[in-house]
C-alpha cells in the first residue's frame, strides 16, 4: 500500500476575498485517493473530498489556486531517482541496467520517481502500481 501524500494549496489570486493569497491550506491524499484539506486562517476547518479533482473543481478557481508538493516530497523522489540511475561501469561503459534493482534502465521505479504528474489531476495509487499481465 502506498503512503499518504502531503500537499499545500497555494493561492496566487484570492477570487473570493476570504482566504487571502499564499499557502491557504494543507492537505493529504490518502492511499485510497480520498483527500483531506485543513484550511488555515482565523477560522480553520477540515474538509474531506472523494478525490483531488473535487478539490480542484471547488477551490481551484481556474488556476488561481495550485496544489504544491512540499520540497521534502520532491527531494525524496529525487533521491529515489538517483538510487535507480543507469549503472556506470566506469571508463564510459554501462550495462544499461538500473544500478539499484538490476532491471533494464529506465526501471519502473526510476520512471515513477521522475514522471511529471499534474498535481491537480486525480491521483490514483493504482497508477503507480505495475500493470498486471492479461
MDAnalysis code that builds the backbone (N, CA, C; Angstrom):
import MDAnalysis as mda
import numpy as np

u = mda.Universe.empty(402, n_residues=134, atom_resindex=np.repeat(np.arange(134), 3), trajectory=True)
u.add_TopologyAttr("name", ["N", "CA", "C"] * 134)
u.add_TopologyAttr("resid", np.arange(1, 135))
u.add_TopologyAttr("resname", ["UNK", "UNK", "UNK", "UNK", "UNK", "UNK", "UNK", "UNK", "UNK", "UNK", "UNK", "UNK", "UNK", "UNK", "UNK", "UNK", "UNK", "UNK", "UNK", "UNK", "UNK", "UNK", "UNK", "UNK", "UNK", "UNK", "UNK", "UNK", "UNK", "UNK", "UNK", "UNK", "UNK", "UNK", "UNK", "UNK", "UNK", "UNK", "UNK", "UNK", "UNK", "UNK", "UNK", "UNK", "UNK", "UNK", "UNK", "UNK", "UNK", "UNK", "UNK", "UNK", "UNK", "UNK", "UNK", "UNK", "UNK", "UNK", "UNK", "UNK", "UNK", "UNK", "UNK", "UNK", "UNK", "UNK", "UNK", "UNK", "UNK", "UNK", "UNK", "UNK", "UNK", "UNK", "UNK", "UNK", "UNK", "UNK", "UNK", "UNK", "UNK", "UNK", "UNK", "UNK", "UNK", "UNK", "UNK", "UNK", "UNK", "UNK", "UNK", "UNK", "UNK", "UNK", "UNK", "UNK", "UNK", "UNK", "UNK", "UNK", "UNK", "UNK", "UNK", "UNK", "UNK", "UNK", "UNK", "UNK", "UNK", "UNK", "UNK", "UNK", "UNK", "UNK", "UNK", "UNK", "UNK", "UNK", "UNK", "UNK", "UNK", "UNK", "UNK", "UNK", "UNK", "UNK", "UNK", "UNK", "UNK", "UNK", "UNK", "UNK", "UNK", "UNK"])
u.atoms.positions = np.array([
    [0.848, -1.178, 0.000],
    [0.000, 0.000, 0.000],
    [0.898, 1.247, 0.000],
    [0.528, 2.214, -0.783],
    [1.308, 3.446, -0.857],
    [1.038, 4.323, 0.360],
    [1.970, 5.203, 0.639],
    [1.850, 6.107, 1.781],
    [1.009, 7.323, 1.408],
    [0.415, 7.985, 2.400],
    [-0.301, 9.229, 2.115],
    [0.660, 10.263, 1.530],
    [0.139, 11.140, 0.663],
    [0.944, 12.184, 0.041],
    [0.480, 13.545, 0.553],
    [1.428, 14.326, 1.076],
    [1.118, 15.655, 1.587],
    [1.164, 16.681, 0.471],
    [0.382, 17.755, 0.608],
    [0.427, 18.862, -0.336],
    [-0.048, 20.134, 0.349],
    [0.146, 21.253, -0.316],
    [-0.348, 22.542, 0.155],
    [-1.188, 23.149, -0.950],
    [-2.220, 23.887, -0.577],
    [-2.952, 24.690, -1.546],
    [-2.350, 26.086, -1.495],
    [-1.837, 26.544, -2.623],
    [-1.224, 27.863, -2.711],
    [-2.102, 28.708, -3.628],
    [-2.590, 29.795, -3.100],
    [-3.489, 30.672, -3.842],
    [-2.706, 31.885, -4.339],
    [-2.681, 32.048, -5.672],
    [-1.996, 33.187, -6.284],
    [-2.898, 34.412, -6.365],
    [-4.200, 34.168, -6.448],
    [-5.175, 35.259, -6.533],
    [-6.400, 34.842, -5.728],
    [-6.815, 35.684, -4.791],
    [-7.959, 35.366, -3.933],
    [-9.242, 35.832, -4.611],
    [-9.858, 34.948, -5.357],
    [-11.068, 35.263, -6.112],
    [-12.222, 35.641, -5.189],
    [-12.358, 34.923, -4.070],
    [-13.500, 35.144, -3.166],
    [-13.262, 36.263, -2.162],
    [-12.001, 36.637, -1.940],
    [-11.702, 37.661, -0.949],
    [-11.773, 37.157, 0.483],
    [-11.777, 35.839, 0.672],
    [-11.934, 35.269, 2.006],
    [-10.628, 34.726, 2.575],
    [-9.913, 33.917, 1.808],
    [-8.767, 33.190, 2.368],
    [-7.425, 33.864, 2.139],
    [-7.349, 34.878, 1.322],
    [-6.081, 35.541, 1.069],
    [-5.259, 34.802, 0.030],
    [-3.980, 35.179, -0.056],
    [-3.072, 34.550, -1.017],
    [-1.944, 33.853, -0.269],
    [-1.181, 33.037, -1.005],
    [-0.103, 32.264, -0.400],
    [-0.599, 30.880, -0.018],
    [0.058, 30.264, 0.978],
    [-0.343, 28.932, 1.440],
    [-1.606, 29.079, 2.276],
    [-2.718, 28.609, 1.740],
    [-4.009, 28.791, 2.412],
    [-4.540, 27.520, 3.060],
    [-3.983, 26.357, 2.686],
    [-4.470, 25.095, 3.261],
    [-3.396, 24.024, 3.138],
    [-3.490, 23.017, 4.001],
    [-2.618, 21.849, 3.968],
    [-3.493, 20.643, 3.660],
    [-2.943, 19.700, 2.901],
    [-3.764, 18.558, 2.529],
    [-3.028, 17.241, 2.561],
    [-3.832, 16.181, 2.524],
    [-3.330, 14.805, 2.463],
    [-4.145, 14.066, 1.413],
    [-3.431, 13.403, 0.495],
    [-4.090, 12.473, -0.421],
    [-3.870, 11.092, 0.187],
    [-4.941, 10.473, 0.610],
    [-4.850, 9.171, 1.273],
    [-4.658, 8.069, 0.244],
    [-4.131, 6.897, 0.653],
    [-3.855, 5.812, -0.295],
    [-5.049, 5.382, -1.142],
    [-6.267, 5.568, -0.642],
    [-7.436, 5.187, -1.443],
    [-7.882, 6.304, -2.382],
    [-7.138, 7.428, -2.417],
    [-7.459, 8.523, -3.317],
    [-8.305, 9.622, -2.706],
    [-8.884, 9.374, -1.519],
    [-9.652, 10.434, -0.868],
    [-8.696, 11.516, -0.372],
    [-9.236, 12.711, -0.140],
    [-8.413, 13.866, 0.197],
    [-8.977, 14.570, 1.426],
    [-8.074, 14.970, 2.320],
    [-8.435, 15.807, 3.463],
    [-7.705, 17.132, 3.312],
    [-8.425, 18.240, 3.525],
    [-7.839, 19.571, 3.432],
    [-8.139, 20.320, 4.719],
    [-7.106, 20.900, 5.323],
    [-7.282, 21.736, 6.522],
    [-6.945, 23.157, 6.144],
    [-7.955, 24.002, 6.220],
    [-7.811, 25.408, 5.874],
    [-7.143, 26.160, 7.009],
    [-6.263, 27.079, 6.658],
    [-5.594, 27.929, 7.634],
    [-6.435, 29.189, 7.854],
    [-5.994, 30.039, 8.767],
    [-6.659, 31.326, 8.952],
    [-7.349, 31.439, 10.290],
    [-8.126, 32.496, 10.431],
    [-8.814, 32.768, 11.702],
    [-9.831, 31.701, 12.063],
    [-10.450, 31.098, 11.066],
    [-11.477, 30.077, 11.304],
    [-11.117, 28.800, 10.547],
    [-10.086, 28.096, 11.024],
    [-9.654, 26.887, 10.297],
    [-10.733, 25.809, 10.307],
    [-10.733, 25.021, 9.256],
    [-11.685, 23.916, 9.162],
    [-11.031, 22.770, 8.412],
    [-11.627, 21.593, 8.540],
    [-11.149, 20.415, 7.825],
    [-12.275, 19.924, 6.936],
    [-11.933, 19.645, 5.680],
    [-12.912, 19.172, 4.708],
    [-12.372, 17.889, 4.085],
    [-13.233, 16.954, 3.812],
    [-12.844, 15.696, 3.181],
    [-13.529, 15.606, 1.822],
    [-12.772, 15.152, 0.826],
    [-13.269, 15.053, -0.533],
    [-13.051, 13.644, -1.057],
    [-13.824, 13.272, -2.056],
    [-13.694, 11.956, -2.672],
    [-12.371, 11.843, -3.422],
    [-11.928, 12.934, -4.058],
    [-10.670, 12.912, -4.800],
    [-10.173, 14.338, -5.014],
    [-8.976, 14.461, -5.559],
    [-8.357, 15.766, -5.762],
    [-9.075, 16.572, -6.841],
    [-9.724, 15.898, -7.798],
    [-10.499, 16.616, -8.814],
    [-11.604, 17.453, -8.171],
    [-12.228, 16.922, -7.112],
    [-13.282, 17.679, -6.428],
    [-12.722, 18.926, -5.762],
    [-11.546, 18.822, -5.149],
    [-10.900, 19.978, -4.527],
    [-10.625, 21.027, -5.595],
    [-10.079, 20.579, -6.718],
    [-9.756, 21.492, -7.815],
    [-11.019, 22.161, -8.355],
    [-12.081, 21.398, -8.521],
    [-13.321, 21.957, -9.080],
    [-13.915, 23.046, -8.186],
    [-13.836, 22.858, -6.870],
    [-14.430, 23.813, -5.942],
    [-13.487, 24.967, -5.616],
    [-12.220, 24.678, -5.404],
    [-11.295, 25.687, -4.880],
    [-10.194, 26.117, -5.848],
    [-10.114, 25.514, -7.032],
    [-9.057, 25.844, -7.978],
    [-9.200, 27.210, -8.620],
    [-10.428, 27.667, -8.742],
    [-10.713, 28.978, -9.330],
    [-9.940, 29.193, -10.630],
    [-10.089, 28.238, -11.544],
    [-9.475, 28.321, -12.881],
    [-7.972, 28.580, -12.839],
    [-7.287, 27.924, -11.925],
    [-5.833, 28.038, -11.843],
    [-5.332, 29.057, -10.841],
    [-6.228, 29.776, -10.164],
    [-5.808, 30.760, -9.163],
    [-5.248, 30.086, -7.919],
    [-5.595, 28.818, -7.716],
    [-5.089, 28.050, -6.581],
    [-4.401, 26.799, -7.124],
    [-3.179, 26.545, -6.636],
    [-2.376, 25.415, -7.097],
    [-2.171, 24.406, -5.988],
    [-2.054, 23.125, -6.372],
    [-1.661, 22.067, -5.451],
    [-0.147, 21.935, -5.567],
    [0.565, 22.088, -4.438],
    [2.020, 22.078, -4.447],
    [2.527, 21.029, -3.469],
    [3.420, 20.162, -3.965],
    [4.053, 19.179, -3.091],
    [5.152, 19.872, -2.303],
    [5.299, 19.551, -1.024],
    [6.394, 20.135, -0.245],
    [7.741, 19.755, -0.840],
    [8.743, 20.591, -0.628],
    [10.067, 20.312, -1.187],
    [10.605, 18.979, -0.692],
    [10.246, 18.577, 0.523],
    [10.731, 17.297, 1.045],
    [10.240, 16.143, 0.183],
    [9.031, 16.242, -0.357],
    [8.498, 15.189, -1.227],
    [9.275, 15.163, -2.545],
    [9.546, 16.339, -3.117],
    [10.323, 16.401, -4.355],
    [11.739, 15.878, -4.118],
    [12.322, 16.231, -2.960],
    [13.671, 15.756, -2.640],
    [13.685, 14.246, -2.481],
    [12.661, 13.691, -1.859],
    [12.574, 12.241, -1.677],
    [12.508, 11.538, -3.026],
    [11.695, 12.071, -3.939],
    [11.611, 11.481, -5.271],
    [12.943, 11.598, -6.003],
    [13.664, 12.700, -5.793],
    [14.984, 12.871, -6.395],
    [15.974, 11.835, -5.895],
    [15.937, 11.547, -4.589],
    [16.837, 10.535, -4.025],
    [16.504, 9.151, -4.580],
    [15.220, 8.871, -4.745],
    [14.812, 7.580, -5.314],
    [15.321, 7.464, -6.743],
    [15.148, 8.543, -7.536],
    [15.611, 8.528, -8.927],
    [17.122, 8.353, -8.989],
    [17.861, 9.054, -8.120],
    [19.317, 8.936, -8.098],
    [19.761, 7.508, -7.785],
    [19.053, 6.865, -6.859],
    [19.417, 5.489, -6.487],
    [19.157, 4.527, -7.638],
    [18.178, 4.834, -8.481],
    [17.807, 3.953, -9.591],
    [18.355, 4.481, -10.920],
    [19.556, 5.049, -10.886],
    [20.201, 5.563, -12.097],
    [20.784, 4.413, -12.910],
    [21.149, 4.731, -14.155],
    [21.760, 3.722, -15.021],
    [23.122, 3.339, -14.466],
    [23.413, 2.046, -14.475],
    [24.689, 1.525, -14.000],
    [25.840, 2.155, -14.768],
    [26.848, 2.614, -14.043],
    [28.049, 3.185, -14.645],
    [29.183, 2.199, -14.418],
    [29.590, 1.545, -15.480],
    [30.633, 0.536, -15.373],
    [32.039, 1.104, -15.362],
    [32.177, 2.428, -15.394],
    [33.500, 3.041, -15.420],
    [34.041, 3.115, -16.844],
    [34.962, 4.014, -17.072],
    [35.589, 4.213, -18.390],
    [34.548, 4.414, -19.482],
    [33.404, 5.028, -19.111],
    [32.376, 5.334, -20.100],
    [31.530, 4.161, -20.529],
    [31.604, 3.050, -19.824],
    [30.793, 1.879, -20.182],
    [29.590, 1.780, -19.261],
    [28.584, 1.084, -19.720],
    [27.407, 0.832, -18.900],
    [26.791, -0.496, -19.304],
    [26.143, -1.127, -18.347],
    [25.438, -2.370, -18.655],
    [24.044, -2.081, -19.193],
    [23.599, -0.825, -19.049],
    [22.249, -0.484, -19.472],
    [21.201, -0.877, -18.448],
    [21.670, -1.296, -17.268],
    [20.757, -1.748, -16.222],
    [20.689, -0.722, -15.098],
    [19.637, -0.793, -14.303],
    [19.492, 0.057, -13.122],
    [20.498, -0.403, -12.077],
    [21.236, 0.552, -11.499],
    [22.252, 0.189, -10.509],
    [21.655, -0.304, -9.206],
    [20.380, -0.021, -8.950],
    [19.758, -0.405, -7.686],
    [19.033, -1.745, -7.783],
    [18.181, -1.890, -8.797],
    [17.342, -3.092, -8.840],
    [17.737, -4.084, -9.928],
    [18.614, -3.661, -10.862],
    [19.082, -4.583, -11.882],
    [18.163, -4.735, -13.081],
    [17.068, -4.019, -13.132],
    [16.186, -4.066, -14.299],
    [16.785, -3.195, -15.387],
    [16.316, -3.375, -16.619],
    [16.760, -2.523, -17.715],
    [16.397, -1.077, -17.385],
    [17.349, -0.179, -17.613],
    [17.121, 1.242, -17.313],
    [16.428, 1.908, -18.496],
    [15.419, 2.723, -18.301],
    [14.909, 3.169, -17.009],
    [13.965, 2.129, -16.410],
    [14.250, 1.751, -15.163],
    [13.424, 0.764, -14.473],
    [12.092, 1.409, -14.063],
    [11.090, 0.618, -13.692],
    [9.794, 1.190, -13.299],
    [9.892, 2.188, -12.142],
    [10.790, 1.950, -11.201],
    [10.909, 2.866, -10.063],
    [11.478, 4.210, -10.503],
    [12.477, 4.201, -11.387],
    [13.041, 5.452, -11.909],
    [11.960, 6.226, -12.663],
    [11.194, 5.535, -13.494],
    [10.127, 6.190, -14.260],
    [9.106, 6.797, -13.308],
    [8.709, 6.060, -12.285],
    [7.734, 6.562, -11.313],
    [8.253, 7.815, -10.615],
    [9.522, 7.796, -10.209],
    [10.085, 8.909, -9.445],
    [10.348, 10.142, -10.300],
    [10.465, 9.983, -11.615],
    [10.801, 11.121, -12.470],
    [9.645, 11.582, -13.347],
    [8.522, 10.902, -13.291],
    [7.382, 11.276, -14.124],
    [6.710, 12.525, -13.565],
    [6.566, 13.536, -14.412],
    [5.830, 14.737, -14.021],
    [4.354, 14.393, -14.020],
    [3.703, 14.716, -12.943],
    [2.276, 14.469, -12.830],
    [1.558, 15.787, -12.639],
    [0.370, 15.890, -13.163],
    [-0.453, 17.063, -12.917],
    [-1.027, 16.902, -11.525],
    [-0.522, 17.693, -10.595],
    [-0.960, 17.562, -9.203],
    [-2.425, 17.908, -9.037],
    [-3.016, 18.600, -10.000],
    [-4.436, 18.922, -9.921],
    [-5.316, 17.825, -10.490],
    [-4.696, 16.831, -11.091],
    [-5.456, 15.705, -11.623],
    [-5.734, 14.714, -10.496],
    [-6.666, 13.842, -10.709],
    [-6.953, 12.830, -9.702],
    [-5.777, 11.876, -9.598],
    [-5.303, 11.668, -8.388],
    [-4.223, 10.726, -8.153],
    [-4.847, 9.421, -7.721],
    [-4.495, 8.381, -8.402],
    [-4.976, 7.055, -8.065],
    [-3.753, 6.216, -7.745],
    [-3.639, 5.702, -6.511],
    [-2.462, 4.916, -6.152],
    [-2.197, 3.769, -7.121],
    [-3.232, 3.286, -7.781],
    [-3.045, 2.191, -8.736],
    [-2.255, 2.641, -9.950],
    [-2.184, 3.985, -10.214],
    [-1.386, 4.487, -11.328],
    [0.084, 4.162, -11.146],
    [0.517, 4.012, -9.902],
    [1.916, 3.772, -9.609],
    [2.233, 2.282, -9.428],
    [1.273, 1.441, -9.620],
    [1.481, 0.005, -9.484],
    [1.743, -0.585, -10.868],
    [2.547, -1.615, -10.915],
    [2.812, -2.286, -12.191],
    [1.524, -2.907, -12.703],
    [1.305, -2.806, -14.002],
    [0.106, -3.381, -14.571],
    [0.220, -4.890, -14.624],
    [-0.908, -5.544, -14.350],
    [-0.917, -6.994, -14.386],
    [-0.990, -7.468, -15.838],
    [-0.290, -8.541, -16.129],
    [-0.335, -9.110, -17.471],
    [-1.709, -9.699, -17.700],
    [-2.247, -9.481, -18.893],
    [-3.591, -10.024, -19.174],
    [-3.515, -11.302, -19.948],
])
